Amino acid sequence: RVDAPQPAAWRQPNNPSQLIQRAQQSIQRMQIQEQVSKKVWEMKAADVLTFETEQLRYLLREYGVPTRRRESKIDMIDKVLPMLDETQRRLILIRRAVEEEDYAMAGVLAAGTSRRGRLCEELVEAVAQERYGDAAKIQVEMEVQTMGRADITQDPGSYDPFLDADDWYMQDIIKSRNRGQQ
């Protein structure tokens, strides 16, 4: 038996119902871990928006961000936003602005879309229209833009642009990598 001053998670259950409750909590935690297995900056806006409160809490805890039990889902999404890819963060902010009927803000956010964001939109559009040749070219250009960025979670212009690699350099790397695969 464990001493009472230790955390409740380490105490031995007093009765069978506590044992069952802890087993159910453990299963629930494992399910949350499976659902939130990607790195934050690899997540899509739709993933983050569909997460339940407990999933967001687990995700924030994994990255060392404190949360309170009473925090709303919106508050937790606000804490996740700085860790997201800038294109996905912008999509969430645009959606939020439209839901709040702040169309001026949505317009400003849409106009401020980065080159990577525009390429992402073009890629989705090309695939939807079944223009797979164009989609492949756009994918390569998006890869160049992504690999060349110092930090994809930062908005362009919010840090020194000399930290990013030059496009021509990244294109050469991708070309040489593609030659090696053939």
Disulfide bonds with the S-S distance in Angstrom:
none
